[in-house]
Amino acid sequence: MTPDYTENARRRRNAVEPVAAGVYFAPEAHTAYEALGFDGSPVTQDGVARPETKSYFTGRGACTGQVAGEVVVAAFGCSNPKVVVPYVHTGWQISDRRTILETWQQGATAMLQRILGEQPEGLARATDLLLRAAEAAPWAARGANSGLCPLGFPGRPIGDLWRAADLVREHRGDSHVISWAVGGVDAVEILLLTEQRWGLPARAYTPSRGWSDADMDAGFARLRRRGLMTAERTWRDVMDENTGVAPSRTQRWAARLAITTAGASVIILVVMAGLRGVGLLAIGLAGAVVMAAALWWALTRRGLVRMIAVALAVAAPVAVIVLEVASGLLRVLLVYLALGAVATAAGWAALAEAKPTAPLTRSVPPPQQPVLIMNPRSGGGKVGRFGLREKAEALGARVVLLDPAHHVDVAALARQAVAEGADLLGVAGGDGTQALVAGVAAEHDIPFLVVPAGTRNHFAMDLGLDREDPSPSLNALTDGIEMRIDLGLIGDRIFVNNASFGAYAAIVQSDAYRDDKVGTALQMLPDVLTHRVGPRLTVRTKGFAVDSPQAVLVSNNPYRVGDRAGLGRRDRLDSGVLGLVSITVDSAAGAAELLRGERAPGLTVLTTEEVLVGADSNEIQAGVDGEALTFPAPVHCSIRPAALRVRVPQDRPGVSRPRPRLDWRRLGRLALPGNSTRPASAAGHGQRPD
């Protein structure tokens, strides 16, 4: 199995980063630099002032000396020399190294004192651990880290914590530069590859380091020529090959079993069945195509044509089975399918992560004044059936029970609870109610407790909670841990799961849908799918556009798409990006092409930080966390990273492990002796190139 230290290192990186790097965004540092003569912050994003470039490069690079800009470029690796060199030159004209270092230190110390206080609990222990890590780290070829070492420590406990954290952080950054330089990529290429690794839209991050469109175009071309950015092989394959961490014996043998059984299945089919076996496979594929086309006709037609299409969709797979039985090769095909199943299972085992990356959690004391809002009608009466009110009150919570007979503004109830001193908000109800109260909790930065008392409870599922019995979720009131997760935003409304547009959104808006879901859908789909009613949608995100899709799903973090067993699940709720899935099908042939999965031209699957959904009308209907809503067009969707503090019980089922994509090239490299290829995502997830 992959050693646990990769996951542990990642968690410690996430803990160190805000301590060491917060100074880049601290108002105390910005003010101090302005006093020296530097410009102020150029832009504020989500309430955070971004660093001014001249003070950033000069201040961060000052640890290497009062040096030329070329030295700073070499130290930090991935920034454009044409931008950095003149910035550093200007910075040294504004002030000198000693003054800049003192200003940097004062800004960082003041920021940490404001946030943590002068003597936060555990300060000495944290500083000691960071110092031990810094002292154990090698200096060789690590310019920024070695430049910090002779600067010493400020002498104040909170300042010493910052310097120790900065030593560790810059050592990590130096090591990243060494890694990608040895890997044979340049500054532009590593930034473009990092965007792909993070799931960002192309060109979303690279321009922040001063590179132009022409630079990025050339970088993309180099990567494609070298096979480092294609659909089948990405930079992760190459970097994993050069990490020097060997897979386990179990993974190697699983890869060998996958390749052996896959090869055996093909040999058996060809040798024992010959061309007839290949023909039967072609018949099976043709049956699937016919069934997909028939289902399209069934959804887009009414009356007799729909009845014929349904009959054809049923008859196609039956005919395939009859032909295979009549051929006398059924036993061979069953052996072929069995070997294929073994190969698939072995391939998943070989490529699986030893331990999937999970959100960073921390232990927390119990809340003093928790308030839970409970909907007695949700989930067919789960609140009463499981005695949730009584159990929550026994654990010290104040319960607000909604009146089913009257409409209640739950967001207003939550704000009133906060005004009265609530230090935790919770909801026992459906995902729509969860989203409304979660928005209030995020607004006041207090923890939020999810009790899965709704019907589907998708949000609870992706938090790893028990959806069958909501009672254990209440244990978070006394024995909980806390994590930070993202929230989606559609217009000014929060969503925790997704916002859907197009066919589904139009159907759920119907007054008849609640009483007759299937009948309403069958009646409306022919007009909705063929654009005879409803607006034509457009979807725009950075560098990408889709026109006239029938269905669009924008999700708070991406859903699994390639793993059919995990459809409807999200592996992470803290990746900082939206998921976008759109389907555009205009004919039966287009419906059949969806059998190709993610390679189908009518299916779009990507991640992004914002999406703009437009229409040829003034309004757009949407289903938001299961609620039917209408918004003025166009609709802007965005992500609020780490906006919500979620309290969950220590003991909970957890999130199911995702199946990796079957990559036969990777399996081949795993199977070879001496190869160091690791399972995808086993290392380096979420790391900066510098």
ChimeraX attribute file (.defattr): number of C-alpha atoms within 10 A of each C-alpha:
attribute: neighborCount
match mode: 1-to-1
recipient: residues
	/A:1	16
	/A:2	19
	/A:3	14
	/A:4	11
	/A:5	10
	/A:6	15
	/A:7	20
	/A:8	12
	/A:9	13
	/A:10	17
	/A:11	16
	/A:12	11
	/A:13	17
	/A:14	14
	/A:15	13
	/A:16	18
	/A:17	14
	/A:18	14
	/A:19	20
	/A:20	21
	/A:21	16
	/A:22	16
	/A:23	24
	/A:24	22
	/A:25	20
	/A:26	19
	/A:27	21
	/A:28	19
	/A:29	24
	/A:30	25
	/A:31	16
	/A:32	17
	/A:33	23
	/A:34	14
	/A:35	12
	/A:36	14
	/A:37	13
	/A:38	19
	/A:39	16
	/A:40	19
	/A:41	19
	/A:42	10
	/A:43	11
	/A:44	11
	/A:45	7
	/A:46	7
	/A:47	7
	/A:48	12
	/A:49	17
	/A:50	18
	/A:51	22
	/A:52	19
	/A:53	21
	/A:54	21
	/A:55	30
	/A:56	22
	/A:57	21
	/A:58	29
	/A:59	23
	/A:60	17
	/A:61	26
	/A:62	24
	/A:63	23
	/A:64	18
	/A:65	15
	/A:66	18
	/A:67	16
	/A:68	17
	/A:69	24
	/A:70	15
	/A:71	18
	/A:72	26
	/A:73	20
	/A:74	14
	/A:75	23
	/A:76	22
	/A:77	23
	/A:78	21
	/A:79	24
	/A:80	18
	/A:81	19
	/A:82	13
	/A:83	16
	/A:84	23
	/A:85	21
	/A:86	14
	/A:87	18
	/A:88	28
	/A:89	17
	/A:90	16
	/A:91	23
	/A:92	20
	/A:93	9
	/A:94	14
	/A:95	16
	/A:96	14
	/A:97	19
	/A:98	13
	/A:99	13
	/A:100	24
	/A:101	18
	/A:102	13
	/A:103	21
	/A:104	23
	/A:105	21
	/A:106	17
	/A:107	25
	/A:108	27
	/A:109	25
	/A:110	20
	/A:111	22
	/A:112	22
	/A:113	16
	/A:114	11
	/A:115	9
	/A:116	13
	/A:117	12
	/A:118	16
	/A:119	12
	/A:120	13
	/A:121	10
	/A:122	8
	/A:123	15
	/A:124	15
	/A:125	11
	/A:126	14
	/A:127	20
	/A:128	14
	/A:129	13
	/A:130	22
	/A:131	19
	/A:132	12
	/A:133	14
	/A:134	21
	/A:135	13
	/A:136	9
	/A:137	15
	/A:138	11
	/A:139	16
	/A:140	10
	/A:141	14
	/A:142	21
	/A:143	22
	/A:144	26
	/A:145	27
	/A:146	19
	/A:147	18
	/A:148	21
	/A:149	16
	/A:150	9
	/A:151	11
	/A:152	10
	/A:153	16
	/A:154	16
	/A:155	9
	/A:156	12
	/A:157	17
	/A:158	23
	/A:159	23
	/A:160	22
	/A:161	26
	/A:162	26
	/A:163	25
	/A:164	27
	/A:165	27
	/A:166	22
	/A:167	24
	/A:168	23
	/A:169	21
	/A:170	25
	/A:171	22
	/A:172	21
	/A:173	23
	/A:174	24
	/A:175	19
	/A:176	20
	/A:177	24
	/A:178	16
	/A:179	16
	/A:180	19
	/A:181	14
	/A:182	11
	/A:183	15
	/A:184	9
	/A:185	18
	/A:186	16
	/A:187	21
	/A:188	25
	/A:189	24
	/A:190	25
	/A:191	28
	/A:192	24
	/A:193	24
	/A:194	22
	/A:195	19
	/A:196	18
	/A:197	17
	/A:198	17
	/A:199	20
	/A:200	21
	/A:201	20
	/A:202	19
	/A:203	19
	/A:204	15
	/A:205	16
	/A:206	24
	/A:207	17
	/A:208	13
	/A:209	17
	/A:210	16
	/A:211	21
	/A:212	14
	/A:213	11
	/A:214	9
	/A:215	15
	/A:216	19
	/A:217	12
	/A:218	12
	/A:219	21
	/A:220	18
	/A:221	13
	/A:222	16
	/A:223	19
	/A:224	12
	/A:225	11
	/A:226	9
	/A:227	15
	/A:228	21
	/A:229	19
	/A:230	12
	/A:231	8
	/A:232	12
	/A:233	14
	/A:234	17
	/A:235	21
	/A:236	23
	/A:237	19
	/A:238	14
	/A:239	18
	/A:240	21
	/A:241	19
	/A:242	16
	/A:243	15
	/A:244	12
	/A:245	16
	/A:246	20
	/A:247	22
	/A:248	17
	/A:249	13
	/A:250	12
	/A:251	26
	/A:252	25
	/A:253	18
	/A:254	23
	/A:255	28
	/A:256	22
	/A:257	21
	/A:258	28
	/A:259	19
	/A:260	14
	/A:261	20
	/A:262	20
	/A:263	14
	/A:264	17
	/A:265	21
	/A:266	15
	/A:267	14
	/A:268	17
	/A:269	21
	/A:270	14
	/A:271	10
	/A:272	13
	/A:273	18
	/A:274	12
	/A:275	12
	/A:276	14
	/A:277	23
	/A:278	14
	/A:279	12
	/A:280	20
	/A:281	16
	/A:282	12
	/A:283	19
	/A:284	19
	/A:285	15
	/A:286	16
	/A:287	20
	/A:288	18
	/A:289	21
	/A:290	22
	/A:291	24
	/A:292	23
	/A:293	21
	/A:294	24
	/A:295	22
	/A:296	25
	/A:297	23
	/A:298	24
	/A:299	21
	/A:300	21
	/A:301	19
	/A:302	15
	/A:303	8
	/A:304	10
	/A:305	13
	/A:306	18
	/A:307	14
	/A:308	14
	/A:309	22
	/A:310	18
	/A:311	15
	/A:312	21
	/A:313	23
	/A:314	14
	/A:315	15
	/A:316	20
	/A:317	19
	/A:318	12
	/A:319	15
	/A:320	19
	/A:321	17
	/A:322	11
	/A:323	16
	/A:324	18
	/A:325	13
	/A:326	10
	/A:327	13
	/A:328	11
	/A:329	17
	/A:330	17
	/A:331	11
	/A:332	16
	/A:333	21
	/A:334	11
	/A:335	15
	/A:336	20
	/A:337	15
	/A:338	14
	/A:339	21
	/A:340	19
	/A:341	16
	/A:342	17
	/A:343	24
	/A:344	19
	/A:345	17
	/A:346	23
	/A:347	28
	/A:348	23
	/A:349	21
	/A:350	31
	/A:351	27
	/A:352	24
	/A:353	21
	/A:354	20
	/A:355	15
	/A:356	16
	/A:357	19
	/A:358	15
	/A:359	16
	/A:360	15
	/A:361	14
	/A:362	11
	/A:363	12
	/A:364	13
	/A:365	11
	/A:366	17
	/A:367	18
	/A:368	13
	/A:369	16
	/A:370	25
	/A:371	26
	/A:372	27
	/A:373	24
	/A:374	26
	/A:375	23
	/A:376	22
	/A:377	17
	/A:378	20
	/A:379	18
	/A:380	12
	/A:381	15
	/A:382	24
	/A:383	25
	/A:384	16
	/A:385	10
	/A:386	14
	/A:387	12
	/A:388	23
	/A:389	21
	/A:390	13
	/A:391	15
	/A:392	20
	/A:393	14
	/A:394	10
	/A:395	14
	/A:396	16
	/A:397	23
	/A:398	18
	/A:399	19
	/A:400	17
	/A:401	14
	/A:402	17
	/A:403	12
	/A:404	11
	/A:405	6
	/A:406	7
	/A:407	8
	/A:408	11
	/A:409	11
	/A:410	19
	/A:411	18
	/A:412	13
	/A:413	16
	/A:414	26
	/A:415	17
	/A:416	12
	/A:417	21
	/A:418	20
	/A:419	10
	/A:420	10
	/A:421	12
	/A:422	20
	/A:423	20
	/A:424	26
	/A:425	28
	/A:426	26
	/A:427	28
	/A:428	30
	/A:429	25
	/A:430	26
	/A:431	28
	/A:432	20
	/A:433	23
	/A:434	29
	/A:435	23
	/A:436	20
	/A:437	25
	/A:438	32
	/A:439	23
	/A:440	22
	/A:441	26
	/A:442	20
	/A:443	12
	/A:444	13
	/A:445	15
	/A:446	18
	/A:447	22
	/A:448	27
	/A:449	29
	/A:450	27
	/A:451	31
	/A:452	31
	/A:453	31
	/A:454	27
	/A:455	15
	/A:456	15
	/A:457	23
	/A:458	21
	/A:459	25
	/A:460	24
	/A:461	19
	/A:462	18
	/A:463	23
	/A:464	17
	/A:465	25
	/A:466	19
	/A:467	21
	/A:468	11
	/A:469	13
	/A:470	21
	/A:471	21
	/A:472	19
	/A:473	26
	/A:474	24
	/A:475	18
	/A:476	24
	/A:477	23
	/A:478	15
	/A:479	16
	/A:480	22
	/A:481	19
	/A:482	22
	/A:483	20
	/A:484	19
	/A:485	23
	/A:486	24
	/A:487	29
	/A:488	30
	/A:489	23
	/A:490	21
	/A:491	13
	/A:492	11
	/A:493	12
	/A:494	28
	/A:495	27
	/A:496	26
	/A:497	26
	/A:498	26
	/A:499	26
	/A:500	23
	/A:501	21
	/A:502	26
	/A:503	24
	/A:504	20
	/A:505	24
	/A:506	24
	/A:507	23
	/A:508	21
	/A:509	17
	/A:510	14
	/A:511	10
	/A:512	13
	/A:513	14
	/A:514	11
	/A:515	9
	/A:516	10
	/A:517	13
	/A:518	10
	/A:519	11
	/A:520	17
	/A:521	20
	/A:522	16
	/A:523	15
	/A:524	17
	/A:525	22
	/A:526	20
	/A:527	16
	/A:528	23
	/A:529	21
	/A:530	17
	/A:531	18
	/A:532	11
	/A:533	13
	/A:534	18
	/A:535	20
	/A:536	18
	/A:537	23
	/A:538	17
	/A:539	20
	/A:540	15
	/A:541	18
	/A:542	15
	/A:543	9
	/A:544	11
	/A:545	13
	/A:546	17
	/A:547	14
	/A:548	21
	/A:549	23
	/A:550	22
	/A:551	20
	/A:552	26
	/A:553	23
	/A:554	28
	/A:555	28
	/A:556	32
	/A:557	29
	/A:558	28
	/A:559	26
	/A:560	17
	/A:561	16
	/A:562	15
	/A:563	14
	/A:564	9
	/A:565	11
	/A:566	16
	/A:567	11
	/A:568	14
	/A:569	20
	/A:570	24
	/A:571	20
	/A:572	20
	/A:573	26
	/A:574	21
	/A:575	19
	/A:576	26
	/A:577	27
	/A:578	31
	/A:579	24
	/A:580	26
	/A:581	18
	/A:582	22
	/A:583	21
	/A:584	21
	/A:585	21
	/A:586	16
	/A:587	14
	/A:588	18
	/A:589	14
	/A:590	18
	/A:591	23
	/A:592	21
	/A:593	19
	/A:594	19
	/A:595	14
	/A:596	11
	/A:597	13
	/A:598	13
	/A:599	13
	/A:600	16
	/A:601	14
	/A:602	20
	/A:603	19
	/A:604	18
	/A:605	15
	/A:606	16
	/A:607	23
	/A:608	22
	/A:609	23
	/A:610	21
	/A:611	23
	/A:612	17
	/A:613	20
	/A:614	22
	/A:615	19
	/A:616	14
	/A:617	13
	/A:618	11
	/A:619	15
	/A:620	24
	/A:621	24
	/A:622	28
	/A:623	21
	/A:624	26
	/A:625	22
	/A:626	19
	/A:627	15
	/A:628	18
	/A:629	15
	/A:630	16
	/A:631	14
	/A:632	14
	/A:633	17
	/A:634	19
	/A:635	20
	/A:636	17
	/A:637	24
	/A:638	23
	/A:639	25
	/A:640	20
	/A:641	21
	/A:642	16
	/A:643	20
	/A:644	25
	/A:645	20
	/A:646	25
	/A:647	31
	/A:648	28
	/A:649	20
	/A:650	16
	/A:651	16
	/A:652	15
	/A:653	13
	/A:654	13
	/A:655	18
	/A:656	14
	/A:657	14
	/A:658	18
	/A:659	19
	/A:660	18
	/A:661	13
	/A:662	17
	/A:663	14
	/A:664	14
	/A:665	12
	/A:666	22
	/A:667	26
	/A:668	16
	/A:669	19
	/A:670	28
	/A:671	23
	/A:672	14
	/A:673	8
	/A:674	10
	/A:675	17
	/A:676	18
	/A:677	28
	/A:678	32
	/A:679	26
	/A:680	17
	/A:681	20
	/A:682	23
	/A:683	22
	/A:684	18
	/A:685	16
	/A:686	16
	/A:687	16
	/A:688	15
	/A:689	22
	/A:690	20
